[in-house]
Amino acid sequence: MPSLKPDLVDKDKTASPRSTYRLIAFLSLAAFLLFKSAPFFLSNQPHPPSPDVYHKEDSTGQCVASTPPPASPPAPLNPWSSLTIPEIVQIQDWLFAPEQALNLTQVEVAVPSDNHIFLVEIYYPPKEAVLNYLSSPSTANPPPRFARVTLHHGAAQQPFVRNYLVGPLPIGPHTSMSPLTDIYQVDPIPYNARAWYINDWSSPEIYSNIAAPVAEAFKELFGGQAAGLPNDTLVAGGAGPFSYDGSFRRLWLSWRRSISGPFLHPLNFYQYIDISGTDTSQWKLLKTVYNHQIFDTTESFLEALHNGSLKRSPLPAQEDTDFSWSTRKRVGAQRDLDHLPGPRSVSFAGLRFRVDREQQYVSWMGWGLYLGFDRDMGLSLWDIRFRNERIIYELKPQEALAQYAGNDPFQSSTAWLDRYFGMGDCVRDLLPGYDCPYEAVYLPATTFGLTGLLSRERAICIFEHDSERPLTRHFGYDKDEFGAVKGYQLVIRSIVTAGNYDYLFDYIFHLDGTIEVRVSASGYLQAGYWDPDQRNYGARIWETTMGSLHDHVINYKVDLDIAGTANSLLKTTTRQEAVTHPWFDDDWGSEVIQQTIRREYITNENDALLKLPGNFQGGYSIVNQEERNKWGTIRGYAIHPGYSPIHTTVVGSKRALNNANWARYNLAVSRRKETEPSSSSIWNFNLPAAPPVDFHKFFDGENITQQDLVVWVNVGTHHLPQSEDAPNTRTNIATSSFFITPLNYFDYDVSIDSTNAILLQAPSKEGEPFSVNDYGVRPVHCIPQAPPPFEYAPVHTFDHRGEEVAFESVEAMRGASELYHRIKFGL
C-alpha cells in the first residue's frame, strides 16, 4: 500500500550539487504527481471513487447546498402525523354545528362559565392497526384517523371537563363523537382541576379583589404598582398544584418585580387566593404572608402597615438598584480572540441524512423513523428502525416534574407537572447557529394553543455532527488492527420554554445502533426571597434572591420491539465472589476474589418498579428469549444510564402523591396496553389524590415474560442552585440522559461497517511511515455556503377560522408564553 509521503533518501556525500538538484526536482515532481493522484491509489479500491464522494484537491468551488436528499419512508403515510390547520378548522366547525348541541362559545371570548373547546389534536391509532399497515403498506389500508377533543363544560349545572374521540376523519357522514374514557381512571374531570385558561385573569373582579386593595402597600414597601396598566412594575407568579382532589382551586401568588428575569426578583410578599368554581365574582383572597407574618384579611395587613407593627423586609427601592444582573446582556471585558467567530459545523460534501418533510420522516446511516408532535409533550419518535429492523415502536416524553423546597409558602408548595402547561405548546422556534448548527434542517409543528392555532416553522431541527472523538479505535502493529471509526451522530432536537425554564430535548443516533436520549435545562431559576432562614433550602445568588433547591424528573416511554413484540425483562448484576482453584501455587495462595455475573428474568409487573443497582453494578435489558444471534446468545437492547440517573427525592408529599408516583424509580417495565398510553395526563397536576392516570395501577401482577413491553425511564437532576445559575442555568451541568444500546443484538459491532474510517498498516522497514487506507472517503475542499442573515419572528397564530392573526402587543405574546409563571392582572 502506498505511503502518505515518498521514501526518505540518504544523503550522498559524494554527489555533485547539480545531481543533487536534479534528484530534488525529480522527487518534487514525483511527490506532486502522487499528491494529485492520491485519491485513486490511496483508497485501496479497484476503481476510483465516484465524483460525488469528494471534490478535487485544488477545487475552490462552492460547496453543495445544505439541502437534505429526499427520504423513502417505509409507508407512504405517517400514521402519527399531526392534524393540519384545515383539519382542525373543519373539526371545530363540526363541533359548533347545531346538531351537536354542545352550546359552545368561541375560546377567544369564553369565560369560565361557558362551554368551550380546550384542545383538538390527533389521537394516535392502535399499535396493532399500525403494524398491520406498516407490514404491507402497498395492500393494507392505513389506520383511520381520529381526533382527541377536550371540552370545558363550564355551563353545565355541575361543570366538568371531558375528552372525546371524533372521527373517522376527514369529517363526513360517518363521523361521530364519543367520550374517551378508557385511558383515564377518572371521568369526568372535576372542573376545578381543569387546564390553564388564559381568560381566567381577564375578569375585573380578579384585580379588584386581590391586587387593588393592597396598592398602597405595594407602593410603600416595594416602590411599585400592579394596577393593570402598561407601566406596572410588579407582577405575580402562581404556584401549583391548585387542587388536591378537585373540590377546590386555590394557589399561592408570589409577587415580583416586572423587569427582565422577574423570576429572580421575588418580594417576600405572598397571597393565597381561591379561584374555585365558575363565578369569578366569588374569587377571593384567603390569606396574606409578608416576611413570615400571616394575615387572614387584607384589613389586618394594612392595619399592621399603618400602626408600625409590621416587620419589614430589607429590600432596596427599585429606583436605587441596578437590576441588570438578571438580563442576558453581555458584561465584562472581552476575552482574548473572542472578537473572532468560533468554529462551525459544515457538511462539505452535502448533507448525509434524508428527510421527507411532508411525512415527517428521517433516515441516516441505516436508521429510519417517523416524527410525531402533540400539545402535551411535543416531539415524539415512532417506528424507529435500524438496518431494516424495528427497534422501537414509540419513544416519547411523558411528564416533567419540578418539586421545590423553601421556607416560604410559595416554594414549599410548588410541585410542577409541566405536561399541564403543554410542553408542545411551549416549543419555540429554534435559533439558527445557536440552538442548532447553521446547516440544520428545520421541520414545522402545529398545535391547538391557548391563544389559537399555533404554527412554528422551526420547531424541530435535525443535523449530523462530528462528536470529535472516535467511536472505536486501536493502535497496533499487526495486520488490520490499527485504525479508527469517526464518531458521527445524528441529532433531532426541540426546545421548550415552559415559563421560566428552557428544556432541550435531544435524540442522538449513533453508528453502532445506540440511541442516546438527553434532556438539558437552561433559563431562569424559580427564585425565592433570601433571608437566613432559607439557608437549608438553597443558596443566595443576589442581595435578596435565593436559588431554591428542587428536583427535576422527566419520564420517557420506550416501547421496544426486540426482534418482534414478544419480549422479556432481564436483570443483570455483578457481585464479588471468593473461589479456590487447584492451579494456583502457594506463593499467592489458592483463593481468588473476583467478580461474577448473575442473570435473572423478572417475570411479574409488580417486581418491575426498579432502581439501579448500587455502584451501577448491573442493569436492565429488554430481550427476546426466542431470538439469538450467531453465537447462540439471546438478542436484546439494554437501558444504560447516562448523565445523572436520578429519581425524585421527596416521596409522600400531598402535592406529588399519586399523580407523579412514576418519579420514584429509575425505570419501570409494564405490559403494553392501549388503555395505558401514558404515565400522566394534563389533569394529574391538579388531582394528586385521585389522578386520571395513576401509574401504580399499571402494575397489577401480570406476567411480563415474552409480552409486548414498555419501559418507563426517568432522567433528571437534583438541582442545588449556586451563584453561577444567574442569570441562567447552564446546559452543560443541568443535563441528564440514558442510552438504548444493543446487547448481543448483532453478531459484531456494526459500526465497523462505516467507510468514514481509517486503517493503517505498520511499515516493513524502520523509519518508513505507516501506510493508510481511508476507503476513498477523503476530506472535501470547497467554499462553504454563507450562513443566511439571522432573523427571528413570533409564532404564527391562526384563529378558529384558520385565518392568521397578529398579537396585539408584546405583553400579549409574553402572557401566552409565560402562563401562570408571570401573571399580569387586567382591569
ZAMARGU-4260 file (C-alpha; in steps of 0.2 Angstrom, whole numbers, plus 5000, padded with zeros to 4 digits):
<rodrens>
0) 5000/5000/5000 | 5007/5017/4996 | 5014/5029/5009 | 5007/5046/5013 | 5024/5053/5008
5) 5039/5047/4997 | 5053/5036/5003 | 5067/5045/5013 | 5083/5046/5003 | 5100/5046/5012
10) 5112/5060/5008 | 5126/5055/4996 | 5141/5065/5002 | 5150/5061/4985 | 5136/5068/4974
15) 5138/5084/4965 | 5127/5099/4969 | 5120/5098/4951 | 5115/5080/4953 | 5108/5083/4970
20) 5097/5097/4962 | 5091/5086/4949 | 5086/5072/4961 | 5077/5085/4972 | 5067/5091/4956
25) 5063/5073/4951 | 5057/5069/4969 | 5047/5085/4969 | 5038/5081/4953 | 5035/5063/4959
30) 5028/5070/4975 | 5016/5082/4966 | 5010/5068/4954 | 5007/5056/4969 | 4998/5070/4978
35) 4987/5073/4963 | 4983/5055/4961 | 4982/5051/4979 | 4963/5049/4979 | 4965/5034/4967
40) 4978/5024/4974 | 4977/5028/4992 | 4960/5022/4993 | 4965/5004/4991 | 4950/5002/4979
45) 4949/4993/4962 | 4940/5008/4955 | 4942/5027/4959 | 4928/5034/4970 | 4913/5042/4962
50) 4915/5061/4959 | 4901/5065/4972 | 4912/5057/4986 | 4925/5071/4986 | 4930/5086/4977
55) 4947/5088/4968 | 4960/5094/4980 | 4963/5110/4971 | 4944/5114/4969 | 4939/5131/4976
60) 4921/5130/4970 | 4906/5132/4981 | 4901/5118/4992 | 4884/5109/4988 | 4869/5117/4997
65) 4864/5111/5014 | 4848/5103/5007 | 4844/5085/5013 | 4841/5072/4999 | 4823/5065/4999
70) 4819/5050/5010 | 4810/5035/5006 | 4798/5031/5021 | 4793/5013/5023 | 4775/5018/5021
75) 4768/5032/5011 | 4758/5040/5025 | 4764/5044/5043 | 4751/5036/5055 | 4756/5048/5069
80) 4756/5065/5058 | 4748/5080/5067 | 4732/5087/5062 | 4733/5101/5049 | 4726/5118/5052
85) 4712/5115/5039 | 4708/5099/5048 | 4707/5107/5064 | 4695/5121/5057 | 4684/5108/5049
90) 4683/5098/5066 | 4679/5115/5075 | 4665/5119/5063 | 4658/5101/5065 | 4658/5104/5084
95) 4649/5121/5083 | 4636/5114/5072 | 4618/5115/5080 | 4615/5096/5078 | 4630/5093/5090
100) 4620/5103/5103 | 4636/5107/5113 | 4632/5125/5116 | 4650/5131/5113 | 4657/5148/5115
105) 4672/5153/5105 | 4688/5152/5116 | 4693/5170/5112 | 4678/5177/5122 | 4674/5162/5133
110) 4673/5165/5152 | 4675/5150/5165 | 4656/5148/5165 | 4655/5144/5146 | 4657/5128/5136
115) 4672/5130/5125 | 4685/5119/5116 | 4701/5117/5125 | 4710/5105/5113 | 4709/5097/5096
120) 4723/5086/5091 | 4727/5069/5083 | 4723/5053/5093 | 4737/5040/5090 | 4730/5024/5082
125) 4731/5007/5090 | 4748/4999/5088 | 4741/4983/5080 | 4732/4993/5066 | 4748/5002/5063
130) 4759/4987/5062 | 4747/4979/5050 | 4748/4994/5039 | 4767/4995/5040 | 4770/4977/5037
135) 4761/4979/5020 | 4758/4997/5015 | 4755/4993/4997 | 4740/4982/5001 | 4734/4987/5019
140) 4724/5002/5022 | 4731/5015/5034 | 4723/5016/5051 | 4708/5028/5051 | 4712/5045/5059
145) 4703/5051/5074 | 4705/5067/5084 | 4705/5069/5103 | 4694/5084/5108 | 4694/5091/5126
150) 4679/5102/5131 | 4677/5113/5146 | 4658/5111/5151 | 4658/5127/5161 | 4639/5130/5158
155) 4634/5113/5165 | 4624/5113/5181 | 4639/5104/5189 | 4654/5110/5177 | 4666/5097/5171
160) 4679/5093/5159 | 4678/5078/5147 | 4688/5071/5132 | 4680/5064/5116 | 4685/5055/5101
165) 4679/5062/5085 | 4681/5053/5069 | 4684/5045/5057 | 4692/5060/5048 | 4690/5069/5037
170) 4673/5075/5043 | 4660/5066/5034 | 4643/5056/5036 | 4651/5043/5046 | 4660/5055/5058
175) 4654/5053/5076 | 4659/5059/5094 | 4660/5048/5109 | 4668/5050/5126 | 4686/5045/5128
180) 4686/5036/5144 | 4696/5020/5143 | 4713/5028/5145 | 4708/5038/5161 | 4704/5032/5178
185) 4693/5047/5182 | 4678/5053/5172 | 4673/5066/5171 | 4687/5078/5176 | 4682/5089/5190
190) 4681/5107/5184 | 4692/5114/5197 | 4706/5103/5190 | 4704/5110/5173 | 4718/5115/5162
195) 4725/5133/5162 | 4715/5145/5153 | 4721/5162/5148 | 4705/5171/5151 | 4705/5166/5169
200) 4714/5183/5173 | 4704/5194/5162 | 4690/5197/5174 | 4690/5214/5183 | 4685/5206/5199
205) 4701/5197/5200 | 4711/5213/5200 | 4698/5222/5212 | 4698/5208/5225 | 4717/5203/5225
210) 4728/5217/5219 | 4719/5233/5221 | 4716/5233/5240 | 4735/5232/5243 | 4740/5245/5231
215) 4746/5257/5245 | 4757/5243/5252 | 4765/5239/5235 | 4770/5257/5234 | 4776/5260/5252
220) 4785/5243/5254 | 4792/5240/5236 | 4791/5256/5227 | 4780/5249/5214 | 4762/5246/5207
225) 4751/5232/5200 | 4736/5242/5193 | 4733/5233/5177 | 4742/5246/5167 | 4756/5245/5154
230) 4768/5254/5166 | 4765/5241/5180 | 4781/5237/5190 | 4775/5222/5199 | 4768/5206/5193
235) 4763/5189/5202 | 4768/5171/5198 | 4757/5157/5204 | 4762/5141/5212 | 4754/5124/5209
240) 4746/5112/5210 | 4729/5121/5213 | 4719/5107/5219 | 4721/5090/5229 | 4705/5081/5224
245) 4695/5094/5213 | 4685/5100/5227 | 4694/5117/5227 | 4705/5128/5215 | 4717/5138/5226
250) 4735/5144/5223 | 4749/5155/5231 | 4754/5170/5222 | 4772/5177/5224 | 4774/5195/5219
255) 4790/5200/5209 | 4797/5215/5200 | 4791/5217/5182 | 4808/5218/5175 | 4819/5207/5164
260) 4820/5190/5173 | 4806/5193/5185 | 4808/5175/5192 | 4824/5181/5200 | 4816/5196/5209
265) 4804/5190/5222 | 4797/5202/5235 | 4794/5191/5251 | 4775/5195/5248 | 4763/5181/5245
270) 4744/5179/5243 | 4734/5164/5244 | 4719/5165/5233 | 4703/5155/5229 | 4698/5154/5211
275) 4686/5139/5213 | 4670/5137/5203 | 4665/5147/5188 | 4658/5163/5196 | 4673/5175/5195
280) 4664/5187/5207 | 4666/5174/5221 | 4685/5173/5218 | 4694/5180/5233 | 4709/5182/5244
285) 4711/5170/5258 | 4727/5174/5266 | 4742/5186/5265 | 4760/5182/5271 | 4773/5195/5271
290) 4791/5192/5279 | 4784/5177/5288 | 4769/5187/5296 | 4752/5179/5292 | 4737/5190/5290
295) 4719/5182/5287 | 4712/5198/5280 | 4718/5212/5269 | 4712/5224/5283 | 4723/5216/5296
300) 4738/5218/5285 | 4735/5236/5281 | 4732/5239/5299 | 4749/5232/5304 | 4757/5243/5289
305) 4749/5259/5296 | 4752/5256/5315 | 4770/5252/5313 | 4769/5234/5320 | 4774/5226/5303
310) 4791/5219/5302 | 4798/5225/5286 | 4809/5215/5274 | 4826/5223/5269 | 4823/5227/5251
315) 4831/5241/5241 | 4820/5253/5232 | 4818/5249/5213 | 4825/5266/5208 | 4841/5264/5218
320) 4846/5247/5212 | 4854/5240/5196 | 4844/5225/5191 | 4854/5222/5175 | 4862/5207/5183
325) 4846/5197/5178 | 4847/5201/5160 | 4857/5192/5147 | 4866/5207/5141 | 4885/5204/5140
330) 4896/5210/5154 | 4914/5211/5157 | 4930/5213/5147 | 4930/5204/5130 | 4940/5188/5131
335) 4956/5186/5121 | 4952/5182/5102 | 4933/5182/5106 | 4931/5195/5093 | 4933/5181/5080
340) 4918/5170/5076 | 4921/5152/5083 | 4921/5136/5073 | 4906/5130/5065 | 4900/5113/5058
345) 4899/5111/5039 | 4895/5096/5028 | 4907/5100/5014 | 4901/5086/5003 | 4882/5089/5006
350) 4870/5083/5020 | 4871/5064/5023 | 4854/5062/5030 | 4837/5061/5021 | 4821/5070/5025
355) 4803/5068/5019 | 4796/5085/5026 | 4778/5081/5021 | 4778/5064/5030 | 4790/5070/5044
360) 4802/5055/5041 | 4820/5055/5043 | 4834/5042/5038 | 4853/5042/5042 | 4866/5028/5041
365) 4854/5013/5042 | 4842/5022/5054 | 4824/5027/5049 | 4810/5035/5059 | 4794/5045/5059
370) 4791/5060/5069 | 4775/5065/5079 | 4770/5081/5089 | 4757/5085/5101 | 4751/5098/5113
375) 4756/5089/5129 | 4774/5084/5127 | 4779/5090/5110 | 4791/5079/5099 | 4789/5060/5099
380) 4798/5047/5088 | 4789/5032/5080 | 4794/5016/5071 | 4812/5018/5074 | 4821/5005/5063
385) 4840/5001/5061 | 4846/4990/5047 | 4828/4987/5042 | 4823/4980/5059 | 4811/4989/5071
390) 4820/4993/5087 | 4807/5005/5095 | 4789/5007/5091 | 4787/5023/5102 | 4799/5034/5110
395) 4791/5049/5119 | 4792/5060/5134 | 4778/5059/5146 | 4779/5071/5160 | 4791/5083/5168
400) 4791/5086/5187 | 4799/5100/5196 | 4797/5100/5215 | 4803/5114/5226 | 4808/5117/5244
405) 4809/5133/5254 | 4805/5142/5270 | 4790/5152/5262 | 4773/5147/5256 | 4777/5148/5238
410) 4792/5137/5236 | 4787/5124/5248 | 4770/5122/5240 | 4777/5121/5222 | 4777/5104/5213
415) 4775/5107/5194 | 4770/5094/5181 | 4774/5103/5165 | 4763/5092/5154 | 4749/5103/5162
420) 4755/5119/5153 | 4758/5109/5137 | 4776/5106/5133 | 4771/5105/5114 | 4763/5122/5115
425) 4778/5129/5124 | 4790/5124/5110 | 4799/5139/5102 | 4806/5142/5085 | 4825/5137/5086
430) 4839/5150/5084 | 4850/5145/5069 | 4868/5145/5074 | 4864/5145/5092 | 4851/5131/5096
435) 4856/5121/5081 | 4870/5122/5068 | 4868/5134/5053 | 4866/5119/5041 | 4852/5111/5052
440) 4836/5106/5043 | 4821/5113/5052 | 4803/5105/5052 | 4787/5113/5057 | 4774/5109/5071
445) 4756/5115/5073 | 4747/5114/5090 | 4730/5119/5097 | 4735/5133/5109 | 4728/5144/5122
450) 4728/5159/5110 | 4723/5150/5094 | 4731/5138/5082 | 4750/5139/5083 | 4762/5135/5069
455) 4781/5136/5071 | 4792/5134/5056 | 4807/5129/5066 | 4800/5119/5080 | 4812/5104/5076
460) 4830/5104/5070 | 4839/5089/5063 | 4858/5089/5060 | 4873/5077/5059 | 4889/5082/5068
465) 4906/5075/5072 | 4907/5071/5090 | 4926/5074/5088 | 4931/5058/5096 | 4932/5041/5088
470) 4918/5029/5091 | 4931/5015/5091 | 4950/5015/5089 | 4965/5005/5092 | 4984/5007/5090
475) 4993/4991/5085 | 5006/4984/5074 | 4999/4968/5067 | 4989/4967/5051 | 4972/4976/5051
480) 4972/4980/5069 | 4977/4999/5069 | 4963/5011/5065 | 4948/5022/5070 | 4930/5025/5065
485) 4924/5043/5066 | 4911/5046/5079 | 4897/5054/5068 | 4880/5056/5076 | 4863/5062/5070
490) 4854/5074/5082 | 4835/5078/5082 | 4831/5092/5094 | 4817/5103/5100 | 4817/5116/5114
495) 4803/5120/5126 | 4801/5136/5136 | 4789/5132/5150 | 4788/5149/5159 | 4805/5152/5167
500) 4814/5136/5162 | 4820/5130/5145 | 4822/5112/5141 | 4832/5105/5127 | 4826/5088/5121
505) 4839/5078/5111 | 4838/5061/5102 | 4855/5056/5097 | 4858/5042/5085 | 4875/5033/5084
510) 4883/5022/5071 | 4883/5006/5082 | 4864/5005/5084 | 4864/5015/5100 | 4851/5029/5104
515) 4855/5042/5117 | 4840/5052/5125 | 4846/5068/5133 | 4837/5082/5141 | 4846/5098/5147
520) 4839/5113/5156 | 4843/5132/5155 | 4833/5148/5158 | 4829/5156/5174 | 4828/5149/5191
525) 4811/5150/5201 | 4820/5160/5214 | 4814/5163/5232 | 4817/5178/5243 | 4833/5176/5253
530) 4834/5178/5272 | 4845/5167/5284 | 4830/5156/5287 | 4832/5150/5269 | 4850/5143/5271
535) 4845/5125/5271 | 4834/5127/5255 | 4846/5134/5243 | 4860/5147/5240 | 4860/5166/5240
540) 4863/5172/5222 | 4860/5191/5225 | 4856/5203/5238 | 4839/5197/5242 | 4837/5182/5230
545) 4839/5164/5233 | 4841/5150/5221 | 4829/5137/5228 | 4833/5118/5230 | 4822/5107/5218
550) 4822/5091/5209 | 4819/5089/5190 | 4812/5072/5185 | 4807/5069/5167 | 4799/5052/5162
555) 4800/5044/5145 | 4790/5030/5137 | 4801/5017/5127 | 4791/5004/5118 | 4805/4992/5112
560) 4801/4979/5100 | 4816/4967/5100 | 4815/4956/5085 | 4796/4957/5087 | 4784/4961/5101
565) 4787/4946/5112 | 4800/4952/5124 | 4806/4949/5142 | 4814/4959/5156 | 4832/4953/5160
570) 4841/4959/5176 | 4860/4958/5176 | 4870/4961/5191 | 4888/4958/5196 | 4894/4954/5213
575) 4910/4948/5222 | 4915/4930/5225 | 4929/4921/5233 | 4934/4905/5224 | 4949/4892/5225
580) 4957/4884/5211 | 4969/4870/5211 | 4981/4878/5198 | 4987/4892/5209 | 5004/4890/5218
585) 5007/4893/5236 | 5015/4910/5233 | 4999/4919/5230 | 4988/4906/5239 | 4974/4896/5231
590) 4959/4909/5234 | 4955/4922/5221 | 4942/4936/5225 | 4934/4942/5209 | 4918/4947/5201
595) 4904/4936/5194 | 4889/4939/5184 | 4871/4935/5189 | 4857/4935/5176 | 4838/4933/5180
600) 4822/4937/5172 | 4809/4947/5181 | 4793/4939/5177 | 4779/4949/5186 | 4775/4968/5184
605) 4774/4970/5202 | 4793/4967/5203 | 4797/4978/5189 | 4796/4995/5198 | 4815/4997/5198
610) 4830/5007/5204 | 4848/5005/5198 | 4859/4993/5207 | 4872/5002/5219 | 4888/5007/5211
615) 4879/5004/5195 | 4884/4985/5196 | 4872/4979/5184 | 4857/4985/5174 | 4841/4980/5164
620) 4838/4975/5147 | 4823/4970/5135 | 4827/4954/5126 | 4818/4941/5115 | 4821/4924/5123
625) 4816/4916/5106 | 4829/4925/5096 | 4848/4923/5096 | 4862/4930/5087 | 4875/4919/5078
630) 4884/4914/5094 | 4868/4907/5102 | 4866/4922/5114 | 4849/4930/5117 | 4846/4946/5107
635) 4842/4962/5116 | 4844/4980/5120 | 4850/4987/5136 | 4843/5003/5145 | 4860/5010/5150
640) 4861/5025/5162 | 4870/5041/5156 | 4872/5058/5165 | 4863/5060/5181 | 4852/5044/5183
645) 4841/5050/5197 | 4824/5048/5204 | 4814/5060/5215 | 4820/5064/5232 | 4803/5068/5240
650) 4790/5054/5242 | 4774/5056/5251 | 4771/5074/5248 | 4752/5078/5246 | 4756/5089/5231
655) 4765/5075/5221 | 4757/5060/5228 | 4748/5048/5216 | 4749/5060/5201 | 4768/5058/5200
660) 4772/5041/5208 | 4782/5036/5192 | 4795/5048/5198 | 4800/5036/5212 | 4810/5025/5201
665) 4824/5025/5189 | 4814/5014/5177 | 4799/5003/5177 | 4793/4990/5165 | 4774/4985/5161
670) 4764/4976/5148 | 4759/4987/5134 | 4741/4991/5133 | 4731/5003/5123 | 4722/5009/5139
675) 4739/5014/5146 | 4746/5025/5133 | 4754/5037/5145 | 4761/5038/5163 | 4752/5055/5166
680) 4739/5067/5159 | 4736/5086/5159 | 4724/5084/5174 | 4736/5074/5185 | 4744/5091/5190
685) 4728/5096/5200 | 4722/5079/5206 | 4737/5072/5216 | 4724/5062/5227 | 4715/5054/5213
690) 4723/5057/5196 | 4716/5052/5180 | 4731/5042/5177 | 4738/5033/5192 | 4755/5025/5186
695) 4755/5012/5200 | 4738/5005/5193 | 4748/4999/5178 | 4756/4986/5189 | 4743/4973/5193
700) 4753/4957/5194 | 4753/4952/5176 | 4766/4941/5168 | 4779/4950/5158 | 4788/4935/5150
705) 4788/4936/5131 | 4775/4950/5131 | 4774/4967/5122 | 4783/4978/5135 | 4785/4996/5138
710) 4800/5003/5148 | 4797/5019/5158 | 4813/5028/5161 | 4817/5043/5171 | 4831/5056/5169
715) 4833/5072/5179 | 4844/5082/5191 | 4845/5086/5209 | 4847/5105/5207 | 4856/5113/5221
720) 4857/5131/5214 | 4873/5141/5215 | 4878/5159/5210 | 4883/5153/5193 | 4865/5149/5190
725) 4862/5168/5187 | 4857/5174/5175 | 4853/5157/5168 | 4856/5139/5172 | 4869/5131/5161
730) 4865/5116/5150 | 4882/5108/5152 | 4878/5105/5171 | 4859/5103/5171 | 4859/5088/5159
735) 4853/5070/5161 | 4852/5056/5149 | 4850/5037/5146 | 4856/5026/5132 | 4846/5012/5122
740) 4860/5001/5116 | 4862/4984/5108 | 4865/4969/5119 | 4870/4954/5109 | 4858/4961/5096
745) 4871/4960/5082 | 4884/4947/5079 | 4898/4961/5080 | 4900/4979/5082 | 4891/4985/5066
750) 4899/5002/5067 | 4914/4994/5059 | 4904/4994/5043 | 4907/5013/5041 | 4918/5019/5027
755) 4921/5035/5037 | 4936/5026/5045 | 4954/5023/5043 | 4965/5008/5043 | 4984/5009/5045
760) 4997/4996/5042 | 5014/4996/5050 | 5029/4999/5039 | 5040/4985/5034 | 5056/4995/5036
765) 5061/5005/5051 | 5059/5024/5048 | 5046/5022/5035 | 5028/5029/5038 | 5013/5019/5041
770) 5003/5015/5025 | 4985/5021/5025 | 4968/5015/5019 | 4954/5028/5020 | 4941/5018/5010
775) 4941/5033/4997 | 4932/5044/5009 | 4943/5060/5010 | 4941/5077/5016 | 4932/5089/5004
780) 4940/5106/4999 | 4927/5119/4994 | 4920/5135/5000 | 4905/5133/5012 | 4889/5141/5009
785) 4887/5158/5018 | 4876/5157/5033 | 4859/5166/5030 | 4856/5183/5039 | 4849/5180/5056
790) 4831/5183/5059 | 4818/5178/5071 | 4799/5181/5071 | 4785/5177/5083 | 4775/5161/5081
795) 4761/5161/5068 | 4744/5161/5076 | 4728/5157/5067 | 4710/5159/5074 | 4696/5146/5074
800) 4693/5150/5056 | 4711/5147/5051 | 4714/5165/5047 | 4731/5171/5053 | 4730/5184/5067
805) 4743/5195/5075 | 4746/5198/5093 | 4740/5214/5099 | 4756/5218/5109 | 4772/5211/5116
810) 4763/5209/5133 | 4750/5198/5125 | 4764/5187/5117 | 4773/5186/5134 | 4757/5182/5143
815) 4754/5167/5131 | 4772/5161/5134 | 4775/5163/5152 | 4757/5157/5158 | 4755/5156/5177
820) 4773/5159/5180 | 4770/5178/5177 | 4753/5184/5180 | 4749/5202/5175 | 4732/5207/5181
825) 4720/5216/5169 | 4707/5230/5173
</rodrens>
